Amino acid sequence: MSHRLTYAQLSRILGRPDGYIARHIREQIPYELAQAERARAAEFFGVPGPYLDAPPRKSERQARAEQRRFRPNYHTVLRRAT
């Protein structure tokens, strides 16, 4: 069975404001959904509860290293063709 929902519709199913799930996916705020919200979503989608658990948190050091790795390098100077 396929479910076609918008993030706003899923947020409403969880009893939250429309932008709740979109912000969770985009910015990881909150980092993980509450147990009751995961249980409600799992019941709606017909999947086991642990299927929707969050991955383990990274240490602060690992998170900073990952941010540095993907930061664009703005020190490169581009020359204009003359």
N, C-alpha and C positions, 0 to 999 in steps of 0.2 A: 504494500500500500504506500503510495507516495503522498507526502504532505507538501503543499506549496504555500508557505507562509512568508510574510514580510517580518522583518525584525520587530516592527511595531506590534504586529499581531501576536508574536510569541511573547513579547513583553506584557501584553494585556492578559494572556493566558496565565502568566506568572503573577498577575496582580500588581504589576509595576508600571511606571510611566512609559510612554511610547519609545523613548530613546534609550531605555535601560540596556537591552540586549546589544544594540548597535554600539554603545559605548563600551560594553564589556568586551566585545569582539575587537573593536578598533584600538582601544587604549588599555585593555585589561583592568578596567576599573568597574566593579571590584575584581580582584585577581581571580577569585573563584566564587561561584554562586553558592548561596546557602544550601544546606542539605535539603530543606523543604522544597526549594525551587528546583533543584536537580531531580528530586523525586517526582515532582509534578510534571516536569518536562519529559522525564523518562516514561512516565505512565502515558502521557499524551502520544509520544512517538512509538510506544510499544517496545522499548529496549530495556535491558537490565540497568539498574541504577548506577553501578560502578562504571558503565560505559561512558557516562557523562562526567566522571571525576576529572579534576584539573591535574595537569602534570605537576611533579614536585617543583617547588620553588628553587630557583638558582640562588647561590650565595651572592652577596652584594658584589664581591670581587669578580665573579664570573659574569654578572650582568654588566658591570662597567667595561670589562674586556670585550664583551660582545658588542656593546655600543661603539667602542673605539674602532673595532674591526669594520663596522658598516658605515662609519662616518665618511662622507665624501671629502676629498682632498681639495680644498679651495686655494691651496698655495700655488697651484699650477697657473702660470701666466699664459694667456692666449695672445698671440700676436695677430694683428690685423694684416691681411694681405694688402700690399700696396702696389 
